[in-house]
Amino acid sequence: MLAEPLRVTVDGVVTVDQTNNLTGTERQIAGLANLVGPDETTTVAGDDVPELVAVPLVPARRRR
């Protein structure tokens, strides 16, 4: 366990290797580092004015 903590081997029964799972998780975390959160201000093309979007809310059409 100390030499390879991501690999577990039970003699003659099974070997479980989690190395690829760890690599995929590290890739996903690295991709999240570049995202902009909804509470962070964003600017348009170098302007110092934050981008503002207004979306009207309308009731959904219900069919009978």
N, CA, C and O atoms as a Tinker XYZ file with bonds, in Angstrom:
   256  protein
     1  N      0.815000   -1.203000    0.000000    73     2
     2  CA     0.000000    0.000000    0.000000    64     1     3
     3  C      0.858000    1.267000    0.000000    63     2     4     5
     4  O      0.487000    2.259000   -0.627000    81     3
     5  N      1.980000    1.246000    0.683000    73     3     6
     6  CA     2.791000    2.458000    0.748000    64     5     7
     7  C      3.520000    2.728000   -0.559000    63     6     8     9
     8  O      3.720000    3.887000   -0.923000    81     7
     9  N      3.924000    1.672000   -1.277000    73     7    10
    10  CA     4.658000    1.865000   -2.520000    64     9    11
    11  C      3.749000    2.354000   -3.642000    63    10    12    13
    12  O      4.131000    3.247000   -4.398000    81    11
    13  N      2.555000    1.784000   -3.761000    73    11    14
    14  CA     1.599000    2.167000   -4.801000    64    13    15
    15  C      0.215000    2.329000   -4.173000    63    14    16    17
    16  O     -0.570000    1.381000   -4.165000    81    15
    17  N     -0.091000    3.506000   -3.653000    73    15    18
    18  CA    -1.376000    3.689000   -2.968000    64    17    19
    19  C     -2.589000    3.655000   -3.903000    63    18    20    21
    20  O     -3.715000    3.517000   -3.426000    81    19
    21  N     -2.390000    3.777000   -5.226000    73    19    22
    22  CA    -3.511000    3.751000   -6.164000    64    21    23
    23  C     -3.782000    2.350000   -6.712000    63    22    24    25
    24  O     -4.704000    2.164000   -7.506000    81    23
    25  N     -2.991000    1.372000   -6.298000    73    23    26
    26  CA    -3.172000    0.006000   -6.782000    64    25    27
    27  C     -3.317000   -0.942000   -5.590000    63    26    28    29
    28  O     -2.491000   -0.960000   -4.678000    81    27
    29  N     -4.390000   -1.722000   -5.631000    73    27    30
    30  CA    -4.636000   -2.708000   -4.578000    64    29    31
    31  C     -4.669000   -4.082000   -5.238000    63    30    32    33
    32  O     -5.369000   -4.285000   -6.230000    81    31
    33  N     -3.914000   -5.017000   -4.687000    73    31    34
    34  CA    -3.865000   -6.369000   -5.238000    64    33    35
    35  C     -4.190000   -7.370000   -4.145000    63    34    36    37
    36  O     -3.582000   -7.364000   -3.075000    81    35
    37  N     -5.164000   -8.234000   -4.434000    73    35    38
    38  CA    -5.449000   -9.377000   -3.568000    64    37    39
    39  C     -4.946000  -10.592000   -4.342000    63    38    40    41
    40  O     -5.453000  -10.902000   -5.420000    81    39
    41  N     -3.938000  -11.282000   -3.784000    73    39    42
    42  CA    -3.257000  -12.368000   -4.503000    64    41    43
    43  C     -4.236000  -13.409000   -5.036000    63    42    44    45
    44  O     -5.021000  -13.994000   -4.290000    81    43
    45  N     -4.164000  -13.623000   -6.353000    73    43    46
    46  CA    -4.968000  -14.645000   -6.995000    64    45    47
    47  C     -6.432000  -14.285000   -7.175000    63    46    48    49
    48  O     -7.204000  -15.096000   -7.687000    81    47
    49  N     -6.836000  -13.072000   -6.760000    73    47    50
    50  CA    -8.250000  -12.719000   -6.853000    64    49    51
    51  C     -8.461000  -11.529000   -7.774000    63    50    52    53
    52  O     -9.122000  -11.659000   -8.805000    81    51
    53  N     -7.910000  -10.370000   -7.421000    73    51    54
    54  CA    -8.199000   -9.157000   -8.179000    64    53    55
    55  C     -7.091000   -8.129000   -7.986000    63    54    56    57
    56  O     -6.411000   -8.105000   -6.960000    81    55
    57  N     -6.926000   -7.280000   -9.001000    73    55    58
    58  CA    -6.045000   -6.118000   -8.913000    64    57    59
    59  C     -6.854000   -4.903000   -9.347000    63    58    60    61
    60  O     -7.449000   -4.908000  -10.424000    81    59
    61  N     -6.880000   -3.873000   -8.525000    73    59    62
    62  CA    -7.618000   -2.649000   -8.827000    64    61    63
    63  C     -6.609000   -1.515000   -8.937000    63    62    64    65
    64  O     -5.857000   -1.239000   -8.002000    81    63
    65  N     -6.605000   -0.855000  -10.110000    73    63    66
    66  CA    -5.670000    0.241000  -10.365000    64    65    67
    67  C     -6.463000    1.518000  -10.621000    63    66    68    69
    68  O     -7.248000    1.574000  -11.568000    81    67
    69  N     -6.273000    2.537000   -9.801000    73    67    70
    70  CA    -7.017000    3.795000   -9.886000    64    69    71
    71  C     -6.202000    4.923000  -10.514000    63    70    72    73
    72  O     -6.608000    6.082000  -10.419000    81    71
    73  N     -5.078000    4.632000  -11.147000    73    71    74
    74  CA    -4.207000    5.658000  -11.713000    64    73    75
    75  C     -4.913000    6.482000  -12.784000    63    74    76    77
    76  O     -4.805000    7.709000  -12.786000    81    75
    77  N     -5.638000    5.824000  -13.698000    73    75    78
    78  CA    -6.331000    6.554000  -14.763000    64    77    79
    79  C     -7.450000    7.428000  -14.210000    63    78    80    81
    80  O     -7.694000    8.518000  -14.728000    81    79
    81  N     -8.130000    6.967000  -13.168000    73    79    82
    82  CA    -9.174000    7.786000  -12.553000    64    81    83
    83  C     -8.582000    9.060000  -11.960000    63    82    84    85
    84  O     -9.177000   10.131000  -12.078000    81    83
    85  N     -7.428000    8.955000  -11.328000    73    83    86
    86  CA    -6.775000   10.126000  -10.745000    64    85    87
    87  C     -6.341000   11.105000  -11.833000    63    86    88    89
    88  O     -6.476000   12.316000  -11.662000    81    87
    89  N     -5.827000   10.596000  -12.941000    73    87    90
    90  CA    -5.407000   11.461000  -14.049000    64    89    91
    91  C     -6.597000   12.219000  -14.617000    63    90    92    93
    92  O     -6.493000   13.416000  -14.889000    81    91
    93  N     -7.720000   11.544000  -14.799000    73    91    94
    94  CA    -8.925000   12.198000  -15.309000    64    93    95
    95  C     -9.450000   13.255000  -14.359000    63    94    96    97
    96  O     -9.872000   14.327000  -14.795000    81    95
    97  N     -9.432000   12.969000  -13.068000    73    95    98
    98  CA    -9.890000   13.940000  -12.070000    64    97    99
    99  C     -8.985000   15.165000  -12.051000    63    98   100   101
   100  O     -9.475000   16.289000  -11.934000    81    99
   101  N     -7.684000   14.971000  -12.164000    73    99   102
   102  CA    -6.753000   16.106000  -12.209000    64   101   103
   103  C     -7.009000   16.973000  -13.435000    63   102   104   105
   104  O     -6.923000   18.198000  -13.349000    81   103
   105  N     -7.326000   16.353000  -14.585000    73   103   106
   106  CA    -7.641000   17.100000  -15.800000    64   105   107
   107  C     -8.912000   17.930000  -15.621000    63   106   108   109
   108  O     -8.964000   19.082000  -16.052000    81   107
   109  N     -9.923000   17.361000  -14.997000    73   107   110
   110  CA   -11.174000   18.083000  -14.759000    64   109   111
   111  C    -10.954000   19.268000  -13.822000    63   110   112   113
   112  O    -11.507000   20.343000  -14.055000    81   111
   113  N    -10.172000   19.095000  -12.784000    73   111   114
   114  CA    -9.891000   20.179000  -11.835000    64   113   115
   115  C     -9.110000   21.292000  -12.526000    63   114   116   117
   116  O     -9.374000   22.470000  -12.286000    81   115
   117  N     -8.158000   20.938000  -13.377000    73   115   118
   118  CA    -7.386000   21.954000  -14.107000    64   117   119
   119  C     -8.296000   22.762000  -15.031000    63   118   120   121
   120  O     -8.087000   23.963000  -15.199000    81   119
   121  N     -9.293000   22.129000  -15.626000    73   119   122
   122  CA   -10.237000   22.836000  -16.488000    64   121   123
   123  C    -11.128000   23.782000  -15.719000    63   122   124   125
   124  O    -11.538000   24.809000  -16.260000    81   123
   125  N    -11.440000   23.471000  -14.477000    73   123   126
   126  CA   -12.290000   24.333000  -13.656000    64   125   127
   127  C    -11.573000   25.598000  -13.209000    63   126   128   129
   128  O    -12.223000   26.593000  -12.890000    81   127
   129  N    -10.265000   25.578000  -13.182000    73   127   130
   130  CA    -9.507000   26.738000  -12.706000    64   129   131
   131  C     -9.674000   27.944000  -13.619000    63   130   132   133
   132  O     -9.508000   29.075000  -13.163000    81   131
   133  N     -9.996000   27.741000  -14.897000    73   131   134
   134  CA   -10.103000   28.846000  -15.850000    64   133   135
   135  C    -11.514000   29.405000  -15.989000    63   134   136   137
   136  O    -11.711000   30.390000  -16.701000    81   135
   137  N    -12.496000   28.805000  -15.330000    73   135   138
   138  CA   -13.879000   29.267000  -15.457000    64   137   139
   139  C    -14.114000   30.541000  -14.653000    63   138   140   141
   140  O    -13.475000   30.768000  -13.625000    81   139
   141  N    -15.043000   31.370000  -15.137000    73   139   142
   142  CA   -15.428000   32.590000  -14.431000    64   141   143
   143  C    -16.723000   32.304000  -13.691000    63   142   144   145
   144  O    -17.690000   31.836000  -14.293000    81   143
   145  N    -16.752000   32.576000  -12.406000    73   143   146
   146  CA   -17.936000   32.351000  -11.602000    64   145   147
   147  C    -19.005000   33.390000  -11.860000    63   146   148   149
   148  O    -18.702000   34.474000  -12.358000    81   147
   149  N    -20.264000   33.080000  -11.527000    73   147   150
   150  CA   -21.351000   34.019000  -11.785000    64   149   151
   151  C    -21.265000   35.290000  -10.940000    63   150   152   153
   152  O    -21.847000   36.310000  -11.309000    81   151
   153  N    -20.562000   35.249000   -9.833000    73   151   154
   154  CA   -20.442000   36.437000   -8.994000    64   153   155
   155  C    -19.210000   37.278000   -9.336000    63   154   156   157
   156  O    -19.011000   38.344000   -8.755000    81   155
   157  N    -18.391000   36.812000  -10.265000    73   155   158
   158  CA   -17.225000   37.579000  -10.694000    64   157   159
   159  C    -17.633000   38.498000  -11.839000    63   158   160   161
   160  O    -18.434000   38.113000  -12.691000    81   159
   161  N    -17.093000   39.698000  -11.863000    73   159   162
   162  CA   -17.453000   40.630000  -12.929000    64   161   163
   163  C    -16.656000   40.315000  -14.184000    63   162   164   165
   164  O    -15.476000   39.974000  -14.116000    81   163
   165  N    -17.314000   40.435000  -15.326000    73   163   166
   166  CA   -16.644000   40.245000  -16.609000    64   165   167
   167  C    -16.770000   41.533000  -17.405000    63   166   168   169
   168  O    -17.750000   42.265000  -17.265000    81   167
   169  N    -15.794000   41.803000  -18.225000    73   167   170
   170  CA   -15.831000   43.004000  -19.058000    64   169   171
   171  C    -15.867000   42.599000  -20.521000    63   170   172   173
   172  O    -15.464000   41.491000  -20.875000    81   171
   173  N    -16.348000   43.493000  -21.366000    73   171   174
   174  CA   -16.478000   43.225000  -22.796000    64   173   175
   175  C    -15.304000   43.848000  -23.536000    63   174   176   177
   176  O    -15.129000   45.066000  -23.498000    81   175
   177  N    -14.514000   43.048000  -24.197000    73   175   178
   178  CA   -13.437000   43.481000  -25.094000    64   177   179
   179  C    -12.571000   44.600000  -24.528000    63   178   180   181
   180  O    -12.326000   45.598000  -25.207000    81   179
   181  N    -12.111000   44.444000  -23.302000    73   179   182
   182  CA   -11.191000   45.417000  -22.736000    64   181   183
   183  C    -11.846000   46.621000  -22.089000    63   182   184   185
   184  O    -11.145000   47.436000  -21.490000    81   183
   185  N    -13.169000   46.770000  -22.183000    73   183   186
   186  CA   -13.834000   47.879000  -21.493000    64   185   187
   187  C    -13.730000   47.655000  -19.990000    63   186   188   189
   188  O    -13.542000   46.531000  -19.526000    81   187
   189  N    -13.855000   48.740000  -19.245000    73   187   190
   190  CA   -13.862000   48.608000  -17.797000    64   189   191
   191  C    -15.281000   48.510000  -17.249000    63   190   192   193
   192  O    -15.486000   48.508000  -16.036000    81   191
   193  N    -16.255000   48.430000  -18.147000    73   191   194
   194  CA   -17.652000   48.341000  -17.744000    64   193   195
   195  C    -18.061000   46.868000  -17.734000    63   194   196   197
   196  O    -17.865000   46.172000  -18.731000    81   195
   197  N    -18.625000   46.382000  -16.629000    73   195   198
   198  CA   -19.046000   44.979000  -16.583000    64   197   199
   199  C    -20.173000   44.695000  -17.572000    63   198   200   201
   200  O    -20.996000   45.565000  -17.856000    81   199
   201  N    -20.199000   43.483000  -18.088000    73   199   202
   202  CA   -21.248000   43.060000  -19.008000    64   201   203
   203  C    -22.528000   42.802000  -18.219000    63   202   204   205
   204  O    -22.489000   42.167000  -17.165000    81   203
   205  N    -23.659000   43.289000  -18.719000    73   203   206
   206  CA   -24.938000   43.129000  -18.039000    64   205   207
   207  C    -25.933000   42.526000  -19.015000    63   206   208   209
   208  O    -26.071000   42.996000  -20.144000    81   207
   209  N    -26.624000   41.487000  -18.576000    73   207   210
   210  CA   -27.608000   40.822000  -19.418000    64   209   211
   211  C    -28.940000   40.836000  -18.695000    63   210   212   213
   212  O    -29.013000   40.463000  -17.525000    81   211
   213  N    -30.018000   41.272000  -19.390000    73   211   214
   214  CA   -31.367000   41.255000  -18.828000    64   213   215
   215  C    -32.182000   40.198000  -19.556000    63   214   216   217
   216  O    -32.213000   40.169000  -20.787000    81   215
   217  N    -32.835000   39.339000  -18.804000    73   215   218
   218  CA   -33.627000   38.263000  -19.386000    64   217   219
   219  C    -35.049000   38.369000  -18.858000    63   218   220   221
   220  O    -35.258000   38.276000  -17.648000    81   219
   221  N    -36.040000   38.563000  -19.741000    73   219   222
   222  CA   -37.425000   38.632000  -19.270000    64   221   223
   223  C    -37.932000   37.241000  -18.889000    63   222   224   225
   224  O    -37.636000   36.253000  -19.561000    81   223
   225  N    -38.688000   37.183000  -17.816000    73   223   226
   226  CA   -39.265000   35.918000  -17.374000    64   225   227
   227  C    -40.715000   35.863000  -17.821000    63   226   228   229
   228  O    -41.485000   36.784000  -17.550000    81   227
   229  N    -41.087000   34.802000  -18.497000    73   227   230
   230  CA   -42.465000   34.633000  -18.959000    64   229   231
   231  C    -42.969000   33.277000  -18.484000    63   230   232   233
   232  O    -42.190000   32.333000  -18.359000    81   231
   233  N    -44.278000   33.177000  -18.216000    73   231   234
   234  CA   -44.802000   31.879000  -17.777000    64   233   235
   235  C    -44.720000   30.843000  -18.905000    63   234   236   237
   236  O    -44.823000   31.180000  -20.084000    81   235
   237  N    -44.538000   29.607000  -18.527000    73   235   238
   238  CA   -44.450000   28.534000  -19.511000    64   237   239
   239  C    -45.826000   28.248000  -20.095000    63   238   240   241
   240  O    -46.836000   28.316000  -19.394000    81   239
   241  N    -45.856000   27.927000  -21.388000    73   239   242
   242  CA   -47.121000   27.547000  -22.020000    64   241   243
   243  C    -47.466000   26.130000  -21.608000    63   242   244   245
   244  O    -46.643000   25.219000  -21.696000    81   243
   245  N    -48.674000   25.964000  -21.167000    73   243   246
   246  CA   -49.117000   24.631000  -20.752000    64   245   247
   247  C    -50.190000   24.143000  -21.706000    63   246   248   249
   248  O    -51.190000   24.824000  -21.934000    81   247
   249  N    -49.982000   22.988000  -22.249000    73   247   250
   250  CA   -50.947000   22.412000  -23.181000    64   249   251
   251  C    -51.894000   21.502000  -22.424000    63   250   252   253
   252  O    -51.518000   20.821000  -21.470000    81   251
   253  N    -53.139000   21.516000  -22.884000    73   251   254
   254  CA   -54.130000   20.640000  -22.236000    64   253   255
   255  C    -54.537000   19.529000  -23.138000    63   254   256
   256  O    -55.362000   18.697000  -22.760000    81   255
